[in-house]
Amino acid sequence: MKFVMTQAVCPEGMQMLDGIANIYVADNQDPNNYLDEMKDTDALIVRIAKCDGNAIENSPNLKVIGRTGVGYDSVDVKTATENGIPVVITPGANNRSVAEHAVAMMFALSKNLVEAQNEMCGGNWEIRGAKKAFELEGKIVGILGLGAIGRETAKICRGCGMKIVAYDPFMSKEQIEEQGADYYADYVELLKVSDVVSIHVPFTEETKDMISKEQFKVMKSTALIINCSRGGIVNEEDLVEALKEGVIAGAGTDVFCNEPPKMDDPLLNCPNLIVSPHSAAQTREAVIKMAQMCVKGCIAVVEGKKWPYVADKSVYDHEKWKDAEWAEV
């Protein structure tokens, strides 16, 4: 079998293919740039990369697309499904890493750590009296999206003595309350009461610009907002304006509309904003789990077995999968 990778996965993942697959590592985020290699590949594994319909349609031997993560907005799942090609994802592999990253940003912002370091290293010892730091204990954290990562984030925050409020349109009031959170049917009402907002929803047409100028206006002027989900959920132009004008107190973002952002991007020169390079899921532990889970799923599909962790399970309604058995996880 042949595997094409936009970038190599970690050694622990690569070792799973030793002796069973020929591997082409492109070190290029767009498979359209190496369609000659795609013509005979059985599997494509993408990391921070895209796979559009043209790449899929021009890969006649392609049986599976693997994504080392749970988000798949960079893959044309619709075209893949129409062609009977499962898009393997790795749910659960990075839950703890992303949750810890979100909470780390909460701590860094609430203690004013970045400004304190920069000012102190520049000779300003008096930054210690800036009076920007505050305790998280007793504060209200609003979780937008109470899926696996949202629940893990809530668990850590609860351990810090924070009160949890949550919005998730796919969960009932009873389900959210079972998680120890107060239920909000309207996320704007949640924004009004939250001291910290942590975003854990996927990027869709419904969630695009979910947090924009009008939403910032209803938030507390002392509030923080954290986005470790996807760029585009928070309107970046409106976020810059809200921070510069003091509409909210601070923000942390691991994700951007354009990745990587250009060096003159206003977000990179914005007060009270902490940024990281879409690295929340890149802990040693999560990287290994994601790679191994993705590779194992892709091997199973190439061997003609149905793998349960895919972006759209309706792919198995395709005639290609009529008599296939489920793989052992």
VEXDREN-2710 file (C-alpha; in Angstrom, 1 decimal):
% VEXDREN-2710
k/r/px/py/pz
1/MET/0.0/0.0/0.0
2/LYS/1.1/3.6/-0.5
3/PHE/0.6/6.5/1.9
4/VAL/1.0/10.2/1.0
5/MET/1.5/12.6/3.9
6/THR/1.4/16.4/3.6
7/GLN/3.9/16.4/6.5
8/ALA/5.4/13.4/8.3
9/VAL/3.6/12.3/11.5
10/CYS/5.7/11.6/14.6
11/PRO/8.1/8.6/14.7
12/GLU/5.7/6.5/16.7
13/GLY/3.2/6.9/13.9
14/MET/5.6/6.4/11.1
15/GLN/6.9/3.1/12.7
16/MET/3.4/1.6/12.4
17/LEU/3.9/1.7/8.6
18/ASP/7.3/0.1/8.6
19/GLY/7.4/-2.8/6.2
20/ILE/3.8/-2.5/5.1
21/ALA/3.6/0.8/3.1
22/ASN/5.6/3.0/0.7
23/ILE/5.5/6.5/2.1
24/TYR/5.8/9.8/0.2
25/VAL/6.2/12.8/2.5
26/ALA/5.4/16.0/0.6
27/ASP/6.2/18.7/3.1
28/ASN/3.6/20.7/1.3
29/GLN/0.1/21.6/2.5
30/ASP/-1.7/21.2/-0.8
31/PRO/-2.0/17.8/-2.5
32/ASN/-2.8/19.6/-5.8
33/ASN/0.9/20.5/-6.0
34/TYR/1.8/16.8/-6.2
35/LEU/-1.0/15.1/-8.1
36/ASP/1.5/12.8/-9.8
37/GLU/2.1/11.2/-6.4
38/MET/-1.6/11.2/-5.6
39/LYS/-2.6/9.1/-8.7
40/ASP/-1.6/5.8/-7.2
41/THR/-1.8/6.4/-3.4
42/ASP/-4.1/4.4/-1.2
43/ALA/-4.1/6.9/1.7
44/LEU/-3.6/10.6/2.3
45/ILE/-2.8/11.9/5.7
46/VAL/-3.1/15.6/6.3
47/ARG/-2.1/17.6/9.3
48/ILE/-2.4/21.4/9.1
49/ALA/-3.2/21.2/5.4
50/LYS/-6.1/21.0/3.0
51/CYS/-7.6/18.4/0.7
52/ASP/-10.1/19.8/-1.7
53/GLY/-12.4/18.1/-4.2
54/ASN/-10.0/18.5/-7.1
55/ALA/-7.3/16.5/-5.2
56/ILE/-9.8/13.8/-4.4
57/GLU/-11.2/13.5/-7.9
58/ASN/-7.7/13.3/-9.3
59/SER/-6.7/10.5/-7.0
60/PRO/-8.3/7.4/-8.6
61/ASN/-6.8/4.9/-6.2
62/LEU/-7.5/6.9/-3.0
63/LYS/-9.3/4.8/-0.3
64/VAL/-9.0/6.9/2.8
65/ILE/-8.1/10.4/4.0
66/GLY/-6.6/10.7/7.5
67/ARG/-6.7/13.8/9.6
68/THR/-4.6/14.0/12.8
69/GLY/-7.1/15.8/14.9
70/VAL/-10.9/16.1/15.4
71/GLY/-11.5/19.1/13.1
72/TYR/-11.9/18.4/9.4
73/ASP/-13.0/21.8/7.9
74/SER/-9.9/21.7/5.7
75/VAL/-11.0/18.5/4.0
76/ASP/-13.8/18.3/1.4
77/VAL/-15.7/15.6/3.3
78/LYS/-18.7/15.9/1.0
79/THR/-16.8/14.9/-2.1
80/ALA/-14.9/12.2/-0.2
81/THR/-18.2/10.7/1.1
82/GLU/-19.7/10.8/-2.4
83/ASN/-16.8/8.8/-3.6
84/GLY/-17.0/6.3/-0.7
85/ILE/-13.8/7.6/0.9
86/PRO/-13.9/7.7/4.7
87/VAL/-12.2/10.7/6.4
88/VAL/-10.5/9.3/9.5
89/ILE/-10.3/11.6/12.5
90/THR/-8.9/11.1/16.0
91/PRO/-11.6/12.2/18.5
92/GLY/-10.4/12.2/22.1
93/ALA/-6.7/12.1/21.4
94/ASN/-6.1/15.7/22.1
95/ASN/-8.9/16.5/24.6
96/ARG/-6.7/17.1/27.6
97/SER/-4.0/19.0/25.7
98/VAL/-6.4/21.5/24.2
99/ALA/-8.3/21.9/27.5
100/GLU/-5.0/22.5/29.5
101/HIS/-3.9/25.0/26.8
102/ALA/-7.2/27.0/27.2
103/VAL/-6.9/27.0/31.0
104/ALA/-3.2/28.0/30.7
105/MET/-4.2/31.0/28.7
106/MET/-6.8/31.9/31.4
107/PHE/-4.1/31.8/34.0
108/ALA/-1.6/33.7/32.0
109/LEU/-4.1/36.5/31.3
110/SER/-5.6/36.7/34.8
111/LYS/-2.0/37.0/36.2
112/ASN/-0.9/39.5/33.4
113/LEU/2.2/37.3/32.9
114/VAL/3.1/38.3/29.4
115/GLU/3.1/42.0/30.0
116/ALA/4.8/41.5/33.4
117/GLN/7.7/39.6/31.8
118/ASN/8.1/42.0/28.9
119/GLU/8.1/45.1/31.1
120/MET/10.3/43.6/33.8
121/CYS/12.9/42.4/31.2
122/GLY/12.8/46.0/29.8
123/GLY/13.7/47.4/33.3
124/ASN/10.2/48.2/34.5
125/TRP/10.0/46.6/38.0
126/GLU/7.0/48.8/38.8
127/ILE/4.8/46.7/36.5
128/ARG/4.2/44.7/39.7
129/GLY/1.8/47.4/40.7
130/ALA/-0.3/47.4/37.5
131/LYS/-3.3/46.0/39.4
132/LYS/-4.3/43.9/36.4
133/ALA/-4.0/40.4/38.0
134/PHE/-6.9/38.7/39.6
135/GLU/-7.9/35.3/41.0
136/LEU/-9.9/32.8/39.0
137/GLU/-11.4/31.1/42.0
138/GLY/-15.1/32.1/42.3
139/LYS/-15.3/33.5/38.8
140/ILE/-17.8/32.4/36.2
141/VAL/-16.4/30.6/33.1
142/GLY/-18.8/30.3/30.1
143/ILE/-18.1/27.2/28.0
144/LEU/-19.4/27.5/24.4
145/GLY/-19.6/23.9/23.2
146/LEU/-19.8/21.2/25.9
147/GLY/-18.3/18.4/23.8
148/ALA/-15.4/16.3/24.9
149/ILE/-12.9/19.2/25.0
150/GLY/-15.4/21.6/26.5
151/ARG/-16.2/19.1/29.3
152/GLU/-12.5/18.6/30.0
153/THR/-12.0/22.4/30.2
154/ALA/-14.9/22.7/32.5
155/LYS/-13.5/19.9/34.7
156/ILE/-10.2/21.7/35.2
157/CYS/-11.9/25.0/35.8
158/ARG/-14.2/23.4/38.4
159/GLY/-11.0/22.2/40.1
160/CYS/-9.9/25.8/40.3
161/GLY/-13.1/26.8/42.1
162/MET/-14.8/28.4/39.2
163/LYS/-18.5/28.3/38.5
164/ILE/-19.4/26.7/35.1
165/VAL/-22.1/27.9/32.8
166/ALA/-22.5/26.3/29.3
167/TYR/-24.2/26.6/25.9
168/ASP/-24.4/23.8/23.5
169/PRO/-27.3/23.7/21.0
170/PHE/-26.9/19.9/20.6
171/MET/-27.4/19.2/24.3
172/SER/-30.5/19.4/26.4
173/LYS/-30.8/21.3/29.7
174/GLU/-30.7/18.0/31.6
175/GLN/-27.6/16.9/29.8
176/ILE/-25.7/20.1/30.5
177/GLU/-26.8/20.1/34.1
178/GLU/-25.6/16.6/34.5
179/GLN/-22.1/17.9/33.7
180/GLY/-22.3/20.3/36.7
181/ALA/-22.9/23.4/34.6
182/ASP/-25.7/25.9/34.5
183/TYR/-27.7/25.7/31.2
184/TYR/-28.0/28.7/28.8
185/ALA/-30.2/28.3/25.8
186/ASP/-28.9/31.7/24.4
187/TYR/-25.2/32.1/24.2
188/VAL/-25.5/35.9/24.2
189/GLU/-27.0/35.6/27.7
190/LEU/-24.1/33.4/28.7
191/LEU/-21.7/36.1/27.5
192/LYS/-23.3/38.7/29.7
193/VAL/-22.6/36.8/33.0
194/SER/-19.2/35.2/32.2
195/ASP/-15.9/36.4/33.6
196/VAL/-14.1/34.1/31.2
197/VAL/-15.4/32.6/28.0
198/SER/-13.8/29.5/26.4
199/ILE/-14.8/28.5/22.9
200/HIS/-15.0/24.8/22.0
201/VAL/-17.4/24.7/19.0
202/PRO/-16.5/23.6/15.4
203/PHE/-16.2/26.1/12.6
204/THR/-19.4/26.0/10.5
205/GLU/-21.5/28.5/8.6
206/GLU/-23.6/28.8/11.8
207/THR/-20.6/29.5/14.0
208/LYS/-18.7/31.8/11.7
209/ASP/-18.3/35.2/13.4
210/MET/-20.2/33.8/16.3
211/ILE/-18.4/36.4/18.5
212/SER/-18.4/39.8/16.8
213/LYS/-18.8/43.4/17.7
214/GLU/-22.4/43.0/19.0
215/GLN/-21.4/40.1/21.2
216/PHE/-18.4/41.9/22.6
217/LYS/-20.6/44.8/23.6
218/VAL/-22.7/42.7/26.0
219/MET/-19.6/41.2/27.7
220/LYS/-18.2/42.5/31.0
221/SER/-15.4/45.0/30.5
222/THR/-13.3/42.8/32.8
223/ALA/-14.0/39.6/30.8
224/LEU/-11.5/37.4/29.0
225/ILE/-12.2/35.3/25.9
226/ILE/-10.2/32.2/24.9
227/ASN/-10.4/30.5/21.5
228/CYS/-8.6/27.2/21.1
229/SER/-11.1/25.9/18.5
230/ARG/-10.9/27.4/15.0
231/GLY/-10.2/30.7/13.4
232/GLY/-13.2/32.6/12.1
233/ILE/-15.5/31.8/15.1
234/VAL/-14.3/35.1/16.6
235/ASN/-14.3/38.0/14.2
236/GLU/-10.6/39.0/14.3
237/GLU/-11.1/42.7/13.3
238/ASP/-13.8/43.1/15.9
239/LEU/-11.6/41.4/18.5
240/VAL/-8.7/43.8/17.9
241/GLU/-11.2/46.8/18.2
242/ALA/-12.7/45.4/21.4
243/LEU/-9.2/45.0/23.0
244/LYS/-7.9/48.3/21.9
245/GLU/-11.0/50.2/23.1
246/GLY/-11.2/48.3/26.4
247/VAL/-14.5/46.7/25.6
248/ILE/-13.1/43.5/27.1
249/ALA/-10.0/43.0/29.3
250/GLY/-8.1/40.4/27.4
251/ALA/-8.1/37.4/25.0
252/GLY/-6.1/34.3/24.1
253/THR/-6.2/32.7/20.7
254/ASP/-4.5/29.6/19.4
255/VAL/-6.2/29.8/16.0
256/PHE/-6.4/32.3/13.1
257/CYS/-8.4/32.9/10.0
258/ASN/-5.2/32.7/8.0
259/GLU/-2.5/30.3/9.2
260/PRO/0.2/31.3/9.7
261/PRO/-0.9/34.9/10.1
262/LYS/1.3/37.6/8.3
263/MET/3.7/39.5/10.5
264/ASP/1.7/42.7/10.0
265/ASP/-1.5/41.1/11.2
266/PRO/-3.1/43.5/13.7
267/LEU/-3.7/40.5/16.1
268/LEU/0.1/40.2/16.6
269/ASN/0.4/43.8/17.8
270/CYS/-2.7/43.9/20.0
271/PRO/-2.8/44.8/23.7
272/ASN/-3.8/42.2/26.3
273/LEU/-3.8/39.4/23.8
274/ILE/-1.9/36.1/24.1
275/VAL/-1.3/34.1/20.9
276/SER/0.1/30.7/20.1
277/PRO/0.6/29.0/16.7
278/HIS/-2.3/26.6/16.6
279/SER/-0.3/24.4/19.0
280/ALA/-2.9/23.6/21.7
281/ALA/-3.0/20.0/20.5
282/GLN/0.7/19.6/20.0
283/THR/1.8/18.2/23.3
284/ARG/4.1/15.1/23.1
285/GLU/1.3/12.9/24.4
286/ALA/-1.4/14.1/22.1
287/VAL/0.8/14.1/19.0
288/ILE/1.6/10.4/19.6
289/LYS/-2.0/9.5/20.3
290/MET/-3.3/11.4/17.2
291/ALA/-0.7/9.9/14.9
292/GLN/-1.1/6.3/16.0
293/MET/-4.9/6.5/16.0
294/CYS/-4.9/8.1/12.5
295/VAL/-2.5/5.6/11.0
296/LYS/-4.3/2.6/12.5
297/GLY/-7.6/3.8/11.1
298/CYS/-6.2/4.5/7.7
299/ILE/-4.6/1.0/7.5
300/ALA/-7.9/-0.6/8.5
301/VAL/-9.7/1.3/5.7
302/VAL/-7.1/0.4/3.1
303/GLU/-7.5/-3.2/4.1
304/GLY/-11.3/-2.9/3.4
305/LYS/-12.5/-2.7/7.0
306/LYS/-14.9/0.0/8.3
307/TRP/-13.2/2.2/10.9
308/PRO/-15.7/3.9/13.4
309/TYR/-13.9/7.2/13.9
310/VAL/-14.7/9.0/10.6
311/ALA/-16.0/12.5/9.9
312/ASP/-19.2/11.2/8.2
313/LYS/-20.4/7.7/8.8
314/SER/-22.8/7.9/5.9
315/VAL/-19.8/7.1/3.8
316/TYR/-20.4/3.5/4.6
317/ASP/-23.7/3.6/2.8
318/HIS/-21.7/3.8/-0.4
319/GLU/-21.8/0.6/-2.5
320/LYS/-18.0/0.1/-1.9
321/TRP/-18.8/-0.8/1.7
322/LYS/-21.8/-3.1/1.1
323/ASP/-20.2/-6.2/2.5
324/ALA/-17.4/-4.8/4.6
325/GLU/-16.9/-5.7/8.2
326/TRP/-16.1/-3.3/11.1
327/ALA/-12.5/-3.1/12.2
328/GLU/-11.3/-3.9/15.7
329/VAL/-10.4/-0.6/17.5
END
